[in-house]
Amino acid sequence: MKLYRLDTKLSDGTYWVLANDPTDAETKLSTFLYKHDYGFSNDRKVTSIMPIAESVSDEAFITGKKLIL
């Protein structure tokens, strides 16, 4: 799992999503926003996705940004 920062055009448009990959993160956020009819549909579109941290799977080789779950 990775932690992603997703931005949209909504007024509070920064979201943090745990997902396996960027596509999964975008799908999770889109599903949530559309289910709750949040904002205007054009503003719900993801404008950027940035990986923030990756969960540690092998403690012997921890590198980069770590996400401890």
Predicted model as a PDB file, atoms N, CA, C, CB and O in Angstrom, pLDDT in the B-factor column:
MODEL        1                                                                  
ATOM      1  N   MET A   1       0.833  -1.179   0.000  1.00 87.00           N  
ATOM      2  CA  MET A   1       0.000   0.000   0.000  1.00 87.00           C  
ATOM      3  C   MET A   1       0.884   1.250   0.000  1.00 87.00           C  
ATOM      4  CB  MET A   1      -0.951  -0.006   1.214  1.00 87.00           C  
ATOM      5  O   MET A   1       1.985   1.271   0.549  1.00 87.00           O  
ATOM      6  N   LYS A   2       0.353   2.272  -0.633  1.00 91.00           N  
ATOM      7  CA  LYS A   2       1.035   3.564  -0.658  1.00 91.00           C  
ATOM      8  C   LYS A   2       0.045   4.653  -0.256  1.00 91.00           C  
ATOM      9  CB  LYS A   2       1.640   3.854  -2.067  1.00 91.00           C  
ATOM     10  O   LYS A   2      -1.168   4.512  -0.415  1.00 91.00           O  
ATOM     11  N   LEU A   3       0.594   5.727   0.261  1.00 93.00           N  
ATOM     12  CA  LEU A   3      -0.201   6.899   0.581  1.00 93.00           C  
ATOM     13  C   LEU A   3      -0.022   7.882  -0.564  1.00 93.00           C  
ATOM     14  CB  LEU A   3       0.216   7.529   1.959  1.00 93.00           C  
ATOM     15  O   LEU A   3       1.101   8.242  -0.918  1.00 93.00           O  
ATOM     16  N   TYR A   4      -1.149   8.317  -1.145  1.00 96.00           N  
ATOM     17  CA  TYR A   4      -1.127   9.255  -2.263  1.00 96.00           C  
ATOM     18  C   TYR A   4      -1.822  10.547  -1.874  1.00 96.00           C  
ATOM     19  CB  TYR A   4      -1.793   8.642  -3.506  1.00 96.00           C  
ATOM     20  O   TYR A   4      -2.792  10.543  -1.116  1.00 96.00           O  
ATOM     21  N   ARG A   5      -1.312  11.654  -2.402  1.00 97.00           N  
ATOM     22  CA  ARG A   5      -1.994  12.938  -2.290  1.00 97.00           C  
ATOM     23  C   ARG A   5      -2.661  13.187  -3.632  1.00 97.00           C  
ATOM     24  CB  ARG A   5      -1.001  14.109  -1.901  1.00 97.00           C  
ATOM     25  O   ARG A   5      -2.002  13.197  -4.672  1.00 97.00           O  
ATOM     26  N   LEU A   6      -3.976  13.388  -3.601  1.00 98.00           N  
ATOM     27  CA  LEU A   6      -4.746  13.658  -4.810  1.00 98.00           C  
ATOM     28  C   LEU A   6      -5.337  15.051  -4.705  1.00 98.00           C  
ATOM     29  CB  LEU A   6      -5.862  12.594  -5.022  1.00 98.00           C  
ATOM     30  O   LEU A   6      -5.900  15.415  -3.672  1.00 98.00           O  
ATOM     31  N   ASP A   7      -5.212  15.827  -5.768  1.00 97.00           N  
ATOM     32  CA  ASP A   7      -5.767  17.176  -5.809  1.00 97.00           C  
ATOM     33  C   ASP A   7      -6.908  17.238  -6.818  1.00 97.00           C  
ATOM     34  CB  ASP A   7      -4.673  18.208  -6.163  1.00 97.00           C  
ATOM     35  O   ASP A   7      -6.872  16.594  -7.866  1.00 97.00           O  
ATOM     36  N   THR A   8      -7.922  18.032  -6.473  1.00 97.00           N  
ATOM     37  CA  THR A   8      -9.056  18.285  -7.351  1.00 97.00           C  
ATOM     38  C   THR A   8      -9.290  19.790  -7.386  1.00 97.00           C  
ATOM     39  CB  THR A   8     -10.338  17.519  -6.872  1.00 97.00           C  
ATOM     40  O   THR A   8      -8.575  20.549  -6.733  1.00 97.00           O  
ATOM     41  N   LYS A   9     -10.289  20.218  -8.145  1.00 95.00           N  
ATOM     42  CA  LYS A   9     -10.630  21.643  -8.208  1.00 95.00           C  
ATOM     43  C   LYS A   9     -11.649  22.034  -7.139  1.00 95.00           C  
ATOM     44  CB  LYS A   9     -11.175  21.991  -9.592  1.00 95.00           C  
ATOM     45  O   LYS A   9     -12.078  23.188  -7.098  1.00 95.00           O  
ATOM     46  N   LEU A  10     -12.041  21.106  -6.280  1.00 95.00           N  
ATOM     47  CA  LEU A  10     -12.979  21.423  -5.213  1.00 95.00           C  
ATOM     48  C   LEU A  10     -12.338  22.409  -4.241  1.00 95.00           C  
ATOM     49  CB  LEU A  10     -13.425  20.140  -4.476  1.00 95.00           C  
ATOM     50  O   LEU A  10     -11.112  22.481  -4.159  1.00 95.00           O  
ATOM     51  N   SER A  11     -13.140  23.161  -3.513  1.00 89.00           N  
ATOM     52  CA  SER A  11     -12.594  24.191  -2.613  1.00 89.00           C  
ATOM     53  C   SER A  11     -11.650  23.600  -1.567  1.00 89.00           C  
ATOM     54  CB  SER A  11     -13.732  24.934  -1.913  1.00 89.00           C  
ATOM     55  O   SER A  11     -10.650  24.223  -1.212  1.00 89.00           O  
ATOM     56  N   ASP A  12     -11.957  22.422  -1.081  1.00 89.00           N  
ATOM     57  CA  ASP A  12     -11.039  21.732  -0.161  1.00 89.00           C  
ATOM     58  C   ASP A  12     -10.463  20.533  -0.899  1.00 89.00           C  
ATOM     59  CB  ASP A  12     -11.768  21.284   1.171  1.00 89.00           C  
ATOM     60  O   ASP A  12     -10.603  19.394  -0.456  1.00 89.00           O  
ATOM     61  N   GLY A  13      -9.825  20.793  -2.008  1.00 91.00           N  
ATOM     62  CA  GLY A  13      -9.496  19.794  -3.003  1.00 91.00           C  
ATOM     63  C   GLY A  13      -8.297  18.909  -2.806  1.00 91.00           C  
ATOM     64  O   GLY A  13      -7.871  18.272  -3.770  1.00 91.00           O  
ATOM     65  N   THR A  14      -7.717  18.822  -1.617  1.00 96.00           N  
ATOM     66  CA  THR A  14      -6.603  17.908  -1.387  1.00 96.00           C  
ATOM     67  C   THR A  14      -7.093  16.734  -0.560  1.00 96.00           C  
ATOM     68  CB  THR A  14      -5.421  18.627  -0.679  1.00 96.00           C  
ATOM     69  O   THR A  14      -7.694  16.918   0.498  1.00 96.00           O  
ATOM     70  N   TYR A  15      -6.836  15.523  -1.047  1.00 97.00           N  
ATOM     71  CA  TYR A  15      -7.275  14.300  -0.378  1.00 97.00           C  
ATOM     72  C   TYR A  15      -6.090  13.353  -0.249  1.00 97.00           C  
ATOM     73  CB  TYR A  15      -8.443  13.621  -1.154  1.00 97.00           C  
ATOM     74  O   TYR A  15      -5.196  13.338  -1.095  1.00 97.00           O  
ATOM     75  N   TRP A  16      -6.096  12.567   0.819  1.00 97.00           N  
ATOM     76  CA  TRP A  16      -5.040  11.590   1.098  1.00 97.00           C  
ATOM     77  C   TRP A  16      -5.668  10.212   1.022  1.00 97.00           C  
ATOM     78  CB  TRP A  16      -4.369  11.836   2.503  1.00 97.00           C  
ATOM     79  O   TRP A  16      -6.635   9.932   1.730  1.00 97.00           O  
ATOM     80  N   VAL A  17      -5.131   9.345   0.170  1.00 97.00           N  
ATOM     81  CA  VAL A  17      -5.747   8.043  -0.096  1.00 97.00           C  
ATOM     82  C   VAL A  17      -4.707   6.929   0.021  1.00 97.00           C  
ATOM     83  CB  VAL A  17      -6.398   8.024  -1.499  1.00 97.00           C  
ATOM     84  O   VAL A  17      -3.613   7.035  -0.533  1.00 97.00           O  
ATOM     85  N   LEU A  18      -5.053   5.862   0.742  1.00 95.00           N  
ATOM     86  CA  LEU A  18      -4.235   4.648   0.784  1.00 95.00           C  
ATOM     87  C   LEU A  18      -4.704   3.732  -0.332  1.00 95.00           C  
ATOM     88  CB  LEU A  18      -4.328   3.933   2.181  1.00 95.00           C  
ATOM     89  O   LEU A  18      -5.889   3.409  -0.421  1.00 95.00           O  
ATOM     90  N   ALA A  19      -3.777   3.311  -1.185  1.00 96.00           N  
ATOM     91  CA  ALA A  19      -4.137   2.464  -2.315  1.00 96.00           C  
ATOM     92  C   ALA A  19      -2.909   1.703  -2.801  1.00 96.00           C  
ATOM     93  CB  ALA A  19      -4.745   3.303  -3.459  1.00 96.00           C  
ATOM     94  O   ALA A  19      -1.781   2.003  -2.409  1.00 96.00           O  
ATOM     95  N   ASN A  20      -3.147   0.713  -3.663  1.00 94.00           N  
ATOM     96  CA  ASN A  20      -2.050  -0.083  -4.215  1.00 94.00           C  
ATOM     97  C   ASN A  20      -1.299   0.647  -5.326  1.00 94.00           C  
ATOM     98  CB  ASN A  20      -2.584  -1.400  -4.742  1.00 94.00           C  
ATOM     99  O   ASN A  20      -0.096   0.451  -5.497  1.00 94.00           O  
ATOM    100  N   ASP A  21      -2.009   1.491  -6.083  1.00 95.00           N  
ATOM    101  CA  ASP A  21      -1.398   2.209  -7.196  1.00 95.00           C  
ATOM    102  C   ASP A  21      -2.192   3.489  -7.462  1.00 95.00           C  
ATOM    103  CB  ASP A  21      -1.341   1.315  -8.472  1.00 95.00           C  
ATOM    104  O   ASP A  21      -3.282   3.656  -6.915  1.00 95.00           O  
ATOM    105  N   PRO A  22      -1.666   4.395  -8.292  1.00 97.00           N  
ATOM    106  CA  PRO A  22      -2.353   5.669  -8.539  1.00 97.00           C  
ATOM    107  C   PRO A  22      -3.765   5.511  -9.115  1.00 97.00           C  
ATOM    108  CB  PRO A  22      -1.530   6.505  -9.480  1.00 97.00           C  
ATOM    109  O   PRO A  22      -4.673   6.261  -8.756  1.00 97.00           O  
ATOM    110  N   THR A  23      -3.942   4.544  -9.996  1.00 97.00           N  
ATOM    111  CA  THR A  23      -5.269   4.322 -10.577  1.00 97.00           C  
ATOM    112  C   THR A  23      -6.269   3.912  -9.515  1.00 97.00           C  
ATOM    113  CB  THR A  23      -5.206   3.258 -11.668  1.00 97.00           C  
ATOM    114  O   THR A  23      -7.405   4.387  -9.510  1.00 97.00           O  
ATOM    115  N   ASP A  24      -5.853   3.032  -8.614  1.00 98.00           N  
ATOM    116  CA  ASP A  24      -6.702   2.597  -7.509  1.00 98.00           C  
ATOM    117  C   ASP A  24      -7.048   3.780  -6.599  1.00 98.00           C  
ATOM    118  CB  ASP A  24      -6.006   1.484  -6.701  1.00 98.00           C  
ATOM    119  O   ASP A  24      -8.186   3.898  -6.144  1.00 98.00           O  
ATOM    120  N   ALA A  25      -6.085   4.643  -6.337  1.00 98.00           N  
ATOM    121  CA  ALA A  25      -6.318   5.824  -5.493  1.00 98.00           C  
ATOM    122  C   ALA A  25      -7.340   6.759  -6.134  1.00 98.00           C  
ATOM    123  CB  ALA A  25      -4.997   6.580  -5.244  1.00 98.00           C  
ATOM    124  O   ALA A  25      -8.245   7.251  -5.459  1.00 98.00           O  
ATOM    125  N   GLU A  26      -7.197   7.000  -7.426  1.00 98.00           N  
ATOM    126  CA  GLU A  26      -8.133   7.870  -8.136  1.00 98.00           C  
ATOM    127  C   GLU A  26      -9.537   7.272  -8.149  1.00 98.00           C  
ATOM    128  CB  GLU A  26      -7.652   8.115  -9.569  1.00 98.00           C  
ATOM    129  O   GLU A  26     -10.523   7.988  -7.975  1.00 98.00           O  
ATOM    130  N   THR A  27      -9.626   5.968  -8.354  1.00 98.00           N  
ATOM    131  CA  THR A  27     -10.926   5.290  -8.354  1.00 98.00           C  
ATOM    132  C   THR A  27     -11.590   5.386  -6.987  1.00 98.00           C  
ATOM    133  CB  THR A  27     -10.764   3.818  -8.756  1.00 98.00           C  
ATOM    134  O   THR A  27     -12.789   5.650  -6.900  1.00 98.00           O  
ATOM    135  N   LYS A  28     -10.827   5.177  -5.923  1.00 98.00           N  
ATOM    136  CA  LYS A  28     -11.381   5.269  -4.564  1.00 98.00           C  
ATOM    137  C   LYS A  28     -11.936   6.663  -4.296  1.00 98.00           C  
ATOM    138  CB  LYS A  28     -10.305   4.920  -3.516  1.00 98.00           C  
ATOM    139  O   LYS A  28     -13.048   6.808  -3.788  1.00 98.00           O  
ATOM    140  N   LEU A  29     -11.160   7.685  -4.639  1.00 97.00           N  
ATOM    141  CA  LEU A  29     -11.604   9.051  -4.388  1.00 97.00           C  
ATOM    142  C   LEU A  29     -12.819   9.396  -5.244  1.00 97.00           C  
ATOM    143  CB  LEU A  29     -10.468  10.040  -4.661  1.00 97.00           C  
ATOM    144  O   LEU A  29     -13.795   9.949  -4.736  1.00 97.00           O  
ATOM    145  N   SER A  30     -12.770   9.080  -6.522  1.00 96.00           N  
ATOM    146  CA  SER A  30     -13.889   9.384  -7.417  1.00 96.00           C  
ATOM    147  C   SER A  30     -15.173   8.711  -6.955  1.00 96.00           C  
ATOM    148  CB  SER A  30     -13.562   8.949  -8.842  1.00 96.00           C  
ATOM    149  O   SER A  30     -16.238   9.329  -6.951  1.00 96.00           O  
ATOM    150  N   THR A  31     -15.071   7.449  -6.568  1.00 97.00           N  
ATOM    151  CA  THR A  31     -16.235   6.720  -6.073  1.00 97.00           C  
ATOM    152  C   THR A  31     -16.830   7.416  -4.855  1.00 97.00           C  
ATOM    153  CB  THR A  31     -15.856   5.275  -5.726  1.00 97.00           C  
ATOM    154  O   THR A  31     -18.046   7.577  -4.756  1.00 97.00           O  
ATOM    155  N   PHE A  32     -15.976   7.823  -3.940  1.00 96.00           N  
ATOM    156  CA  PHE A  32     -16.430   8.508  -2.724  1.00 96.00           C  
ATOM    157  C   PHE A  32     -17.121   9.830  -3.058  1.00 96.00           C  
ATOM    158  CB  PHE A  32     -15.244   8.760  -1.777  1.00 96.00           C  
ATOM    159  O   PHE A  32     -18.216  10.099  -2.563  1.00 96.00           O  
ATOM    160  N   LEU A  33     -16.488  10.657  -3.896  1.00 96.00           N  
ATOM    161  CA  LEU A  33     -17.041  11.970  -4.218  1.00 96.00           C  
ATOM    162  C   LEU A  33     -18.361  11.867  -4.971  1.00 96.00           C  
ATOM    163  CB  LEU A  33     -16.046  12.767  -5.037  1.00 96.00           C  
ATOM    164  O   LEU A  33     -19.296  12.615  -4.687  1.00 96.00           O  
ATOM    165  N   TYR A  34     -18.443  10.944  -5.932  1.00 95.00           N  
ATOM    166  CA  TYR A  34     -19.676  10.779  -6.710  1.00 95.00           C  
ATOM    167  C   TYR A  34     -20.797  10.171  -5.868  1.00 95.00           C  
ATOM    168  CB  TYR A  34     -19.413   9.901  -7.937  1.00 95.00           C  
ATOM    169  O   TYR A  34     -21.960  10.547  -6.015  1.00 95.00           O  
ATOM    170  N   LYS A  35     -20.451   9.242  -4.997  1.00 96.00           N  
ATOM    171  CA  LYS A  35     -21.457   8.608  -4.131  1.00 96.00           C  
ATOM    172  C   LYS A  35     -22.147   9.646  -3.250  1.00 96.00           C  
ATOM    173  CB  LYS A  35     -20.807   7.518  -3.252  1.00 96.00           C  
ATOM    174  O   LYS A  35     -23.353   9.574  -3.017  1.00 96.00           O  
ATOM    175  N   HIS A  36     -21.371  10.605  -2.768  1.00 94.00           N  
ATOM    176  CA  HIS A  36     -21.915  11.625  -1.875  1.00 94.00           C  
ATOM    177  C   HIS A  36     -22.290  12.914  -2.618  1.00 94.00           C  
ATOM    178  CB  HIS A  36     -20.908  11.939  -0.782  1.00 94.00           C  
ATOM    179  O   HIS A  36     -22.631  13.919  -1.995  1.00 94.00           O  
ATOM    180  N   ASP A  37     -22.225  12.874  -3.952  1.00 94.00           N  
ATOM    181  CA  ASP A  37     -22.604  14.011  -4.804  1.00 94.00           C  
ATOM    182  C   ASP A  37     -21.926  15.295  -4.322  1.00 94.00           C  
ATOM    183  CB  ASP A  37     -24.143  14.194  -4.816  1.00 94.00           C  
ATOM    184  O   ASP A  37     -22.568  16.333  -4.157  1.00 94.00           O  
ATOM    185  N   TYR A  38     -20.629  15.199  -4.103  1.00 92.00           N  
ATOM    186  CA  TYR A  38     -19.861  16.298  -3.524  1.00 92.00           C  
ATOM    187  C   TYR A  38     -19.417  17.280  -4.597  1.00 92.00           C  
ATOM    188  CB  TYR A  38     -18.647  15.763  -2.771  1.00 92.00           C  
ATOM    189  O   TYR A  38     -18.733  16.891  -5.544  1.00 92.00           O  
ATOM    190  N   GLY A  39     -19.792  18.535  -4.463  1.00 93.00           N  
ATOM    191  CA  GLY A  39     -19.387  19.568  -5.407  1.00 93.00           C  
ATOM    192  C   GLY A  39     -19.936  19.347  -6.801  1.00 93.00           C  
ATOM    193  O   GLY A  39     -20.782  18.480  -7.019  1.00 93.00           O  
ATOM    194  N   PHE A  40     -19.449  20.139  -7.744  1.00 94.00           N  
ATOM    195  CA  PHE A  40     -19.833  19.980  -9.145  1.00 94.00           C  
ATOM    196  C   PHE A  40     -18.999  18.881  -9.785  1.00 94.00           C  
ATOM    197  CB  PHE A  40     -19.665  21.309  -9.918  1.00 94.00           C  
ATOM    198  O   PHE A  40     -17.828  18.717  -9.442  1.00 94.00           O  
ATOM    199  N   SER A  41     -19.584  18.128 -10.710  1.00 92.00           N  
ATOM    200  CA  SER A  41     -18.885  16.975 -11.292  1.00 92.00           C  
ATOM    201  C   SER A  41     -17.571  17.365 -11.963  1.00 92.00           C  
ATOM    202  CB  SER A  41     -19.782  16.281 -12.302  1.00 92.00           C  
ATOM    203  O   SER A  41     -16.608  16.602 -11.889  1.00 92.00           O  
ATOM    204  N   ASN A  42     -17.498  18.515 -12.609  1.00 93.00           N  
ATOM    205  CA  ASN A  42     -16.241  18.955 -13.242  1.00 93.00           C  
ATOM    206  C   ASN A  42     -15.143  19.193 -12.215  1.00 93.00           C  
ATOM    207  CB  ASN A  42     -16.472  20.233 -14.049  1.00 93.00           C  
ATOM    208  O   ASN A  42     -13.968  18.958 -12.496  1.00 93.00           O  
ATOM    209  N   ASP A  43     -15.518  19.657 -11.030  1.00 95.00           N  
ATOM    210  CA  ASP A  43     -14.538  19.952  -9.978  1.00 95.00           C  
ATOM    211  C   ASP A  43     -14.058  18.704  -9.260  1.00 95.00           C  
ATOM    212  CB  ASP A  43     -15.128  20.911  -8.974  1.00 95.00           C  
ATOM    213  O   ASP A  43     -13.041  18.744  -8.567  1.00 95.00           O  
ATOM    214  N   ARG A  44     -14.772  17.596  -9.412  1.00 94.00           N  
ATOM    215  CA  ARG A  44     -14.401  16.339  -8.745  1.00 94.00           C  
ATOM    216  C   ARG A  44     -13.231  15.642  -9.426  1.00 94.00           C  
ATOM    217  CB  ARG A  44     -15.592  15.400  -8.703  1.00 94.00           C  
ATOM    218  O   ARG A  44     -12.603  14.767  -8.831  1.00 94.00           O  
ATOM    219  N   LYS A  45     -12.937  16.012 -10.644  1.00 94.00           N  
ATOM    220  CA  LYS A  45     -11.877  15.339 -11.403  1.00 94.00           C  
ATOM    221  C   LYS A  45     -10.512  15.548 -10.736  1.00 94.00           C  
ATOM    222  CB  LYS A  45     -11.843  15.860 -12.860  1.00 94.00           C  
ATOM    223  O   LYS A  45     -10.179  16.646 -10.289  1.00 94.00           O  
ATOM    224  N   VAL A  46      -9.757  14.491 -10.684  1.00 96.00           N  
ATOM    225  CA  VAL A  46      -8.419  14.545 -10.088  1.00 96.00           C  
ATOM    226  C   VAL A  46      -7.487  15.280 -11.044  1.00 96.00           C  
ATOM    227  CB  VAL A  46      -7.877  13.109  -9.776  1.00 96.00           C  
ATOM    228  O   VAL A  46      -7.397  14.943 -12.225  1.00 96.00           O  
ATOM    229  N   THR A  47      -6.794  16.292 -10.516  1.00 97.00           N  
ATOM    230  CA  THR A  47      -5.879  17.084 -11.345  1.00 97.00           C  
ATOM    231  C   THR A  47      -4.423  16.660 -11.162  1.00 97.00           C  
ATOM    232  CB  THR A  47      -6.027  18.563 -11.017  1.00 97.00           C  
ATOM    233  O   THR A  47      -3.595  16.873 -12.048  1.00 97.00           O  
ATOM    234  N   SER A  48      -4.111  16.059 -10.013  1.00 97.00           N  
ATOM    235  CA  SER A  48      -2.750  15.549  -9.813  1.00 97.00           C  
ATOM    236  C   SER A  48      -2.750  14.458  -8.747  1.00 97.00           C  
ATOM    237  CB  SER A  48      -1.788  16.695  -9.410  1.00 97.00           C  
ATOM    238  O   SER A  48      -3.560  14.453  -7.820  1.00 97.00           O  
ATOM    239  N   ILE A  49      -1.810  13.539  -8.918  1.00 98.00           N  
ATOM    240  CA  ILE A  49      -1.618  12.435  -7.969  1.00 98.00           C  
ATOM    241  C   ILE A  49      -0.135  12.388  -7.640  1.00 98.00           C  
ATOM    242  CB  ILE A  49      -2.125  11.049  -8.558  1.00 98.00           C  
ATOM    243  O   ILE A  49       0.711  12.339  -8.533  1.00 98.00           O  
ATOM    244  N   MET A  50       0.171  12.403  -6.339  1.00 96.00           N  
ATOM    245  CA  MET A  50       1.568  12.364  -5.932  1.00 96.00           C  
ATOM    246  C   MET A  50       1.758  11.294  -4.858  1.00 96.00           C  
ATOM    247  CB  MET A  50       2.028  13.749  -5.415  1.00 96.00           C  
ATOM    248  O   MET A  50       1.082  11.326  -3.830  1.00 96.00           O  
ATOM    249  N   PRO A  51       2.669  10.349  -5.083  1.00 93.00           N  
ATOM    250  CA  PRO A  51       2.949   9.370  -4.029  1.00 93.00           C  
ATOM    251  C   PRO A  51       3.666  10.059  -2.867  1.00 93.00           C  
ATOM    252  CB  PRO A  51       3.807   8.191  -4.579  1.00 93.00           C  
ATOM    253  O   PRO A  51       4.601  10.834  -3.072  1.00 93.00           O  
ATOM    254  N   ILE A  52       3.219   9.769  -1.656  1.00 92.00           N  
ATOM    255  CA  ILE A  52       3.788  10.405  -0.471  1.00 92.00           C  
ATOM    256  C   ILE A  52       4.669   9.423   0.298  1.00 92.00           C  
ATOM    257  CB  ILE A  52       2.672  10.942   0.438  1.00 92.00           C  
ATOM    258  O   ILE A  52       5.795   9.749   0.674  1.00 92.00           O  
ATOM    259  N   ALA A  53       4.142   8.214   0.529  1.00 90.00           N  
ATOM    260  CA  ALA A  53       4.892   7.223   1.304  1.00 90.00           C  
ATOM    261  C   ALA A  53       4.449   5.827   0.905  1.00 90.00           C  
ATOM    262  CB  ALA A  53       4.697   7.441   2.826  1.00 90.00           C  
ATOM    263  O   ALA A  53       3.343   5.622   0.404  1.00 90.00           O  
ATOM    264  N   GLU A  54       5.337   4.876   1.140  1.00 87.00           N  
ATOM    265  CA  GLU A  54       5.057   3.479   0.832  1.00 87.00           C  
ATOM    266  C   GLU A  54       5.160   2.669   2.118  1.00 87.00           C  
ATOM    267  CB  GLU A  54       6.035   2.932  -0.254  1.00 87.00           C  
ATOM    268  O   GLU A  54       6.045   2.897   2.943  1.00 87.00           O  
ATOM    269  N   SER A  55       4.244   1.724   2.273  1.00 82.00           N  
ATOM    270  CA  SER A  55       4.289   0.901   3.485  1.00 82.00           C  
ATOM    271  C   SER A  55       5.553   0.047   3.486  1.00 82.00           C  
ATOM    272  CB  SER A  55       3.027   0.003   3.590  1.00 82.00           C  
ATOM    273  O   SER A  55       6.041  -0.374   2.437  1.00 82.00           O  
ATOM    274  N   VAL A  56       6.062  -0.195   4.666  1.00 76.00           N  
ATOM    275  CA  VAL A  56       7.279  -0.976   4.826  1.00 76.00           C  
ATOM    276  C   VAL A  56       6.919  -2.452   4.710  1.00 76.00           C  
ATOM    277  CB  VAL A  56       7.975  -0.670   6.191  1.00 76.00           C  
ATOM    278  O   VAL A  56       6.104  -2.964   5.478  1.00 76.00           O  
ATOM    279  N   SER A  57       7.533  -3.132   3.743  1.00 69.00           N  
ATOM    280  CA  SER A  57       7.247  -4.556   3.565  1.00 69.00           C  
ATOM    281  C   SER A  57       8.438  -5.430   3.958  1.00 69.00           C  
ATOM    282  CB  SER A  57       6.858  -4.834   2.117  1.00 69.00           C  
ATOM    283  O   SER A  57       8.270  -6.598   4.309  1.00 69.00           O  
ATOM    284  N   ASP A  58       9.626  -4.862   3.896  1.00 63.00           N  
ATOM    285  CA  ASP A  58      10.821  -5.607   4.274  1.00 63.00           C  
ATOM    286  C   ASP A  58      11.657  -4.712   5.177  1.00 63.00           C  
ATOM    287  CB  ASP A  58      11.636  -6.069   3.014  1.00 63.00           C  
ATOM    288  O   ASP A  58      12.311  -3.784   4.701  1.00 63.00           O  
ATOM    289  N   GLU A  59      11.640  -4.984   6.467  1.00 64.00           N  
ATOM    290  CA  GLU A  59      12.308  -4.114   7.428  1.00 64.00           C  
ATOM    291  C   GLU A  59      13.820  -4.055   7.265  1.00 64.00           C  
ATOM    292  CB  GLU A  59      11.985  -4.562   8.807  1.00 64.00           C  
ATOM    293  O   GLU A  59      14.459  -3.137   7.780  1.00 64.00           O  
ATOM    294  N   ALA A  60      14.400  -5.014   6.561  1.00 61.00           N  
ATOM    295  CA  ALA A  60      15.847  -5.017   6.370  1.00 61.00           C  
ATOM    296  C   ALA A  60      16.283  -3.971   5.339  1.00 61.00           C  
ATOM    297  CB  ALA A  60      16.316  -6.405   5.936  1.00 61.00           C  
ATOM    298  O   ALA A  60      17.437  -3.542   5.339  1.00 61.00           O  
ATOM    299  N   PHE A  61      15.362  -3.563   4.461  1.00 60.00           N  
ATOM    300  CA  PHE A  61      15.708  -2.649   3.378  1.00 60.00           C  
ATOM    301  C   PHE A  61      14.757  -1.462   3.339  1.00 60.00           C  
ATOM    302  CB  PHE A  61      15.690  -3.380   2.039  1.00 60.00           C  
ATOM    303  O   PHE A  61      14.106  -1.224   2.322  1.00 60.00           O  
ATOM    304  N   ILE A  62      14.672  -0.717   4.430  1.00 57.00           N  
ATOM    305  CA  ILE A  62      13.801   0.455   4.465  1.00 57.00           C  
ATOM    306  C   ILE A  62      14.518   1.601   3.757  1.00 57.00           C  
ATOM    307  CB  ILE A  62      13.426   0.846   5.938  1.00 57.00           C  
ATOM    308  O   ILE A  62      15.617   1.991   4.151  1.00 57.00           O  
ATOM    309  N   THR A  63      13.893   2.135   2.714  1.00 61.00           N  
ATOM    310  CA  THR A  63      14.463   3.254   1.982  1.00 61.00           C  
ATOM    311  C   THR A  63      13.360   4.255   1.675  1.00 61.00           C  
ATOM    312  CB  THR A  63      15.157   2.775   0.681  1.00 61.00           C  
ATOM    313  O   THR A  63      12.177   3.921   1.735  1.00 61.00           O  
ATOM    314  N   GLY A  64      13.740   5.452   1.355  1.00 68.00           N  
ATOM    315  CA  GLY A  64      12.778   6.469   0.934  1.00 68.00           C  
ATOM    316  C   GLY A  64      11.797   6.850   2.025  1.00 68.00           C  
ATOM    317  O   GLY A  64      12.135   6.857   3.209  1.00 68.00           O  
ATOM    318  N   LYS A  65      10.588   7.164   1.618  1.00 69.00           N  
ATOM    319  CA  LYS A  65       9.545   7.605   2.530  1.00 69.00           C  
ATOM    320  C   LYS A  65       8.792   6.402   3.061  1.00 69.00           C  
ATOM    321  CB  LYS A  65       8.584   8.583   1.837  1.00 69.00           C  
ATOM    322  O   LYS A  65       8.314   5.571   2.289  1.00 69.00           O  
ATOM    323  N   LYS A  66       8.684   6.307   4.385  1.00 74.00           N  
ATOM    324  CA  LYS A  66       8.112   5.114   5.000  1.00 74.00           C  
ATOM    325  C   LYS A  66       6.733   5.380   5.576  1.00 74.00           C  
ATOM    326  CB  LYS A  66       9.028   4.594   6.085  1.00 74.00           C  
ATOM    327  O   LYS A  66       6.498   6.428   6.178  1.00 74.00           O  
ATOM    328  N   LEU A  67       5.831   4.442   5.396  1.00 74.00           N  
ATOM    329  CA  LEU A  67       4.498   4.492   5.967  1.00 74.00           C  
ATOM    330  C   LEU A  67       4.350   3.275   6.856  1.00 74.00           C  
ATOM    331  CB  LEU A  67       3.390   4.535   4.861  1.00 74.00           C  
ATOM    332  O   LEU A  67       4.345   2.142   6.375  1.00 74.00           O  
ATOM    333  N   ILE A  68       4.232   3.506   8.142  1.00 70.00           N  
ATOM    334  CA  ILE A  68       4.094   2.402   9.086  1.00 70.00           C  
ATOM    335  C   ILE A  68       2.612   2.273   9.422  1.00 70.00           C  
ATOM    336  CB  ILE A  68       4.963   2.633  10.385  1.00 70.00           C  
ATOM    337  O   ILE A  68       1.998   3.191   9.967  1.00 70.00           O  
ATOM    338  N   LEU A  69       2.059   1.127   9.087  1.00 70.00           N  
ATOM    339  CA  LEU A  69       0.628   0.886   9.347  1.00 70.00           C  
ATOM    340  C   LEU A  69       0.462   0.047  10.595  1.00 70.00           C  
ATOM    341  CB  LEU A  69      -0.047   0.187   8.144  1.00 70.00           C  
ATOM    342  O   LEU A  69      -0.663  -0.266  10.984  1.00 70.00           O  
TER     343      LEU A  69                                                      
ENDMDL                                                                          
END                                                                             
